[in-house]
Amino acid sequence: MTSEGRETVLTYSGGVIDRAANQRSDPGWIDTTLADPGTRLIPMWRDQCLVSGEPAVPAILPAAGAQAEAVLDSAAEVVFLGLDDQGGIFAADLSPGAESQAVEAAGAERVLDVRSLIGALTTRSGHGGHLRTCQNQACARLHFPLVEPAVIMLVENGDRCLLARHQGSAAGSYSTLAGFVGVCESLEDAVRREVAEETGVPVGTVTYLASQGWPFPSGLMIGFRATAMAETVHVDGEEVIEARWFSRDELARHAAAGGRLGRVDSIDRYLLRSWLEERTDCQTAPRSCG
């Protein structure tokens, strides 16, 4: 842990790219971001990178520059990737033109297609279909069935926790927040992103509690306790239509009246009940709770 209470940030983690889920649906906001001096443009040509040098370095252009204007004039589509500390990041598809035109527009030297390696990456089935082995002798990599990881979290602020009512759920039906982990995203970053996207609540410390295999299908639910850094809630209105804070006393009364606290077969029940049990522990041994 760092002095600020956050986890050590490993390579590829740290949440440096903000997908701006609450803004990207606004065309005006997209146009303004694309015109910002700090925005950069990554040109692509038919799923290939436009690169220069050896080793290859991809072309990344200031969106406000003349080179970027040439790319935008030739692009079939421009896709917003996200925000970092410098500004926006967009990808531009130059597929309609010839390769030489795309290279010239991007100010690059050539294109690089990672799919050209596919001929050396054929695999053979083994272990009754549970394993595939790369037939390239220089590789011989083992490939196992893919698991889809998802985070599920109980967000707390003092003696209250944040629960949400999701799209399609009955009125008064609240549950913990959850979501799938993105590519090159740490579990802690996924917790912070999902909570921020769905409720607008920023999260600081994230602590692992437990995990659960989830066969519907090929899932892995990883449970966390997350500490909120603010109380104000702004739901996204798409996945989550309502969210609010509940005290331990409220949930305890709900459970005592026979109310549901999570699915009987899901880790969310464990997250909620373990949080409620801390209330009982504090009542029987208050000194241990500070």
C-alpha positions as CSV (number, residue, x, y, z in Angstrom):
1,M,0.0,0.0,0.0
2,T,1.1,3.6,-0.7
3,S,1.0,6.4,1.9
4,E,-2.3,7.4,0.4
5,G,-3.8,4.0,1.2
6,R,-4.0,2.9,-2.5
7,E,-2.5,-0.3,-3.8
8,T,0.8,-0.5,-5.6
9,V,0.2,0.3,-9.3
10,L,1.7,-2.4,-11.5
11,T,2.5,-2.2,-15.2
12,Y,-0.6,-1.8,-17.4
13,S,-2.6,-0.8,-14.4
14,G,-3.3,2.5,-12.7
15,G,-6.5,3.5,-14.6
16,V,-4.7,6.2,-16.7
17,I,-7.3,6.0,-19.4
18,D,-10.8,7.4,-18.5
19,R,-13.4,6.1,-20.9
20,A,-15.6,9.1,-20.0
21,A,-18.8,6.9,-20.0
22,N,-21.0,9.8,-18.9
23,Q,-19.8,12.2,-21.6
24,R,-19.0,10.1,-24.7
25,S,-22.7,9.8,-25.7
26,D,-22.8,13.6,-26.2
27,P,-21.7,14.5,-29.8
28,G,-21.0,18.1,-28.8
29,W,-18.7,16.9,-26.1
30,I,-16.9,14.6,-28.5
31,D,-16.4,17.4,-31.0
32,T,-15.0,19.7,-28.3
33,T,-12.6,17.1,-27.0
34,L,-11.4,16.3,-30.6
35,A,-10.6,20.0,-31.1
36,D,-8.7,20.3,-27.8
37,P,-5.0,21.1,-28.1
38,G,-4.0,18.2,-25.8
39,T,-5.9,15.6,-27.8
40,R,-4.0,12.9,-29.8
41,L,-5.0,10.9,-32.8
42,I,-3.9,7.3,-33.6
43,P,-4.3,6.5,-37.3
44,M,-5.1,2.9,-38.3
45,W,-5.3,1.2,-41.8
46,R,-7.4,-2.0,-42.1
47,D,-6.6,-3.3,-38.6
48,Q,-3.0,-2.4,-39.0
49,C,-0.9,0.1,-37.2
50,L,0.9,2.9,-39.1
51,V,4.5,2.9,-37.7
52,S,8.0,4.3,-38.2
53,G,11.4,3.2,-37.1
54,E,13.0,0.0,-35.9
55,P,11.7,-1.2,-33.5
56,A,8.4,0.1,-34.8
57,V,6.8,3.1,-33.1
58,P,3.1,3.8,-33.8
59,A,2.2,7.2,-35.2
60,I,0.4,9.3,-32.6
61,L,-0.4,12.7,-33.8
62,P,-1.5,16.0,-32.0
63,A,-5.1,16.4,-33.1
64,A,-4.7,20.1,-33.6
65,G,-1.7,19.7,-36.0
66,A,-1.6,19.8,-39.8
67,Q,-0.8,16.1,-40.0
68,A,-3.8,15.2,-38.0
69,E,-6.0,17.3,-40.3
70,A,-4.8,15.2,-43.3
71,V,-5.7,12.1,-41.3
72,L,-9.2,13.4,-40.3
73,D,-9.9,14.4,-43.9
74,S,-9.1,10.8,-45.1
75,A,-10.7,9.0,-42.2
76,A,-13.9,6.8,-42.7
77,E,-14.5,6.9,-38.9
78,V,-13.0,8.5,-35.8
79,V,-13.4,6.6,-32.5
80,F,-13.0,8.1,-29.1
81,L,-10.8,5.8,-26.9
82,G,-10.7,7.8,-23.7
83,L,-9.0,10.6,-21.7
84,D,-5.6,10.7,-19.9
85,D,-3.8,13.6,-18.1
86,Q,-3.0,15.3,-21.4
87,G,-6.4,15.1,-23.0
88,G,-8.4,13.0,-25.4
89,I,-7.2,10.0,-27.4
90,F,-8.9,9.0,-30.7
91,A,-8.4,6.4,-33.3
92,A,-8.9,7.3,-37.0
93,D,-9.8,4.6,-39.6
94,L,-8.0,5.2,-42.9
95,S,-9.1,2.0,-44.5
96,P,-10.9,3.4,-47.6
97,G,-7.7,4.7,-49.1
98,A,-4.7,2.8,-50.4
99,E,-1.9,1.8,-48.1
100,S,0.5,4.3,-49.5
101,Q,-2.1,7.1,-49.0
102,A,-2.6,6.1,-45.4
103,V,1.1,6.0,-44.7
104,E,1.6,9.4,-46.3
105,A,-1.4,10.9,-44.4
106,A,0.0,9.7,-41.1
107,G,3.6,10.7,-41.8
108,A,4.6,7.1,-41.2
109,E,7.0,4.7,-43.0
110,R,4.9,1.6,-43.2
111,V,2.1,-0.5,-41.8
112,L,2.4,-3.3,-39.3
113,D,-0.1,-6.1,-39.1
114,V,0.2,-8.4,-36.1
115,R,-2.1,-10.9,-37.8
116,S,0.7,-11.8,-40.2
117,L,2.0,-14.0,-37.3
118,I,-1.1,-16.2,-37.4
119,G,0.4,-18.8,-39.7
120,A,3.0,-19.6,-37.0
121,L,0.4,-19.8,-34.2
122,T,-1.6,-22.9,-35.1
123,T,-2.6,-25.0,-32.2
124,R,-3.3,-28.7,-31.4
125,S,-6.0,-29.9,-29.0
126,G,-5.0,-31.9,-25.9
127,H,-6.2,-33.0,-22.5
128,G,-9.6,-33.9,-23.8
129,G,-10.2,-30.5,-25.3
130,H,-9.2,-28.6,-22.2
131,L,-5.8,-27.5,-23.6
132,R,-4.4,-26.2,-26.9
133,T,-0.7,-26.1,-27.7
134,C,1.0,-23.7,-30.2
135,Q,2.7,-25.7,-32.9
136,N,5.4,-23.1,-33.5
137,Q,8.4,-24.7,-31.8
138,A,9.8,-21.3,-30.8
139,C,6.6,-20.6,-28.9
140,A,4.9,-23.9,-27.7
141,R,2.6,-21.8,-25.7
142,L,-0.3,-23.5,-23.8
143,H,-3.8,-22.1,-24.1
144,F,-6.5,-22.9,-21.6
145,P,-10.2,-22.1,-21.5
146,L,-10.8,-18.4,-21.0
147,V,-12.5,-17.1,-17.8
148,E,-14.4,-13.9,-17.8
149,P,-13.5,-12.0,-14.6
150,A,-16.0,-9.6,-13.0
151,V,-15.7,-7.5,-9.9
152,I,-18.5,-7.1,-7.3
153,M,-18.2,-4.7,-4.5
154,L,-19.8,-3.3,-1.4
155,V,-19.1,0.4,-1.3
156,E,-19.0,1.8,2.2
157,N,-18.8,5.2,3.8
158,G,-18.6,5.0,7.6
159,D,-21.7,3.1,8.9
160,R,-23.5,3.1,5.5
161,C,-23.2,1.2,2.3
162,L,-24.2,2.1,-1.3
163,L,-26.7,-0.2,-3.0
164,A,-28.3,0.2,-6.4
165,R,-31.5,-0.7,-8.3
166,H,-30.6,-1.9,-11.7
167,Q,-32.5,-1.7,-15.0
168,G,-35.3,-4.2,-15.1
169,S,-35.4,-4.9,-11.3
170,A,-38.5,-4.4,-9.2
171,A,-39.1,-1.2,-7.2
172,G,-37.3,-1.3,-3.8
173,S,-35.0,-4.1,-5.0
174,Y,-31.4,-3.1,-4.3
175,S,-28.1,-4.9,-4.7
176,T,-24.4,-4.4,-4.7
177,L,-22.6,-3.0,-7.7
178,A,-20.7,-5.2,-10.2
179,G,-19.2,-5.2,-13.7
180,F,-16.8,-7.0,-16.0
181,V,-13.0,-6.3,-15.9
182,G,-11.6,-4.5,-19.0
183,V,-8.6,-5.5,-21.1
184,C,-5.3,-4.4,-19.3
185,E,-7.3,-3.3,-16.3
186,S,-6.4,-4.3,-12.7
187,L,-9.2,-5.6,-10.5
188,E,-8.9,-2.5,-8.2
189,D,-9.1,-0.2,-11.2
190,A,-12.2,-2.1,-12.4
191,V,-13.9,-1.5,-9.1
192,R,-13.2,2.2,-9.1
193,R,-14.3,2.6,-12.8
194,E,-17.5,0.7,-12.4
195,V,-18.6,2.5,-9.2
196,A,-17.8,5.9,-10.8
197,E,-19.5,5.1,-14.1
198,E,-22.7,3.7,-12.5
199,T,-23.1,6.0,-9.5
200,G,-20.6,8.9,-9.9
201,V,-19.1,8.0,-6.5
202,P,-15.3,8.2,-6.4
203,V,-13.6,5.2,-4.6
204,G,-10.3,5.2,-2.7
205,T,-9.1,2.1,-0.9
206,V,-10.2,-1.2,-2.4
207,T,-9.8,-4.4,-0.3
208,Y,-10.2,-8.0,-1.6
209,L,-12.6,-10.2,0.4
210,A,-13.4,-13.4,-1.6
211,S,-14.0,-14.9,-5.0
212,Q,-16.6,-17.2,-6.5
213,G,-16.6,-19.3,-9.7
214,W,-19.7,-18.3,-11.6
215,P,-20.8,-20.8,-14.3
216,F,-23.3,-18.6,-16.2
217,P,-21.1,-19.0,-18.2
218,S,-17.3,-19.2,-17.6
219,G,-17.3,-16.4,-15.0
220,L,-15.3,-15.5,-12.0
221,M,-16.8,-13.1,-9.4
222,I,-14.1,-11.3,-7.4
223,G,-15.6,-9.6,-4.3
224,F,-14.2,-6.4,-2.7
225,R,-14.9,-3.8,0.0
226,A,-14.4,-0.3,-1.4
227,T,-14.2,3.0,0.6
228,A,-16.1,5.9,-0.9
229,M,-14.4,9.3,-1.0
230,A,-17.7,11.3,-1.5
231,E,-21.4,10.8,-0.7
232,T,-23.1,12.5,-3.7
233,V,-24.7,10.0,-6.1
234,H,-25.3,10.5,-9.8
235,V,-26.6,7.3,-11.5
236,D,-25.9,6.6,-15.2
237,G,-29.6,6.0,-15.9
238,E,-28.8,3.1,-18.1
239,E,-27.5,0.1,-16.1
240,V,-28.4,1.7,-12.7
241,I,-31.6,3.7,-12.4
242,E,-31.4,4.4,-8.7
243,A,-28.8,4.2,-5.9
244,R,-28.7,5.3,-2.3
245,W,-26.9,4.8,1.0
246,F,-28.2,2.3,3.6
247,S,-27.2,2.2,7.2
248,R,-26.5,-1.0,9.0
249,D,-29.6,-0.5,11.1
250,E,-31.8,-0.2,8.0
251,L,-30.4,-3.4,6.5
252,A,-30.6,-5.3,9.8
253,R,-34.3,-4.4,10.1
254,H,-34.8,-5.4,6.5
255,A,-33.2,-8.8,7.1
256,A,-35.1,-9.3,10.4
257,A,-38.4,-8.7,8.5
258,G,-37.5,-11.5,6.1
259,G,-36.2,-9.2,3.4
260,R,-33.7,-10.4,0.8
261,L,-30.0,-9.6,1.2
262,G,-28.4,-10.8,-2.0
263,R,-29.1,-13.9,-4.1
264,V,-28.9,-17.1,-2.1
265,D,-26.3,-18.5,-4.5
266,S,-24.2,-15.3,-5.0
267,I,-21.2,-13.7,-3.4
268,D,-23.2,-10.5,-2.9
269,R,-25.0,-12.2,0.0
270,Y,-21.7,-12.8,1.6
271,L,-20.6,-9.2,1.1
272,L,-23.7,-7.8,2.6
273,R,-24.0,-10.2,5.5
274,S,-20.3,-9.9,6.5
275,W,-20.7,-6.1,6.5
276,L,-23.8,-6.5,8.8
277,E,-22.0,-8.9,11.1
278,E,-19.5,-6.1,11.9
279,R,-22.3,-4.2,13.5
280,T,-22.9,-7.1,15.8
281,D,-19.2,-7.4,16.6
282,C,-19.0,-3.7,17.4
283,Q,-22.0,-4.0,19.8
284,T,-20.5,-6.9,21.7
285,A,-16.9,-5.7,21.7
286,P,-16.9,-1.9,21.0
287,R,-13.3,-1.4,21.8
288,S,-12.3,-3.6,18.9
289,C,-14.1,-1.3,16.5
290,G,-12.2,1.8,17.6
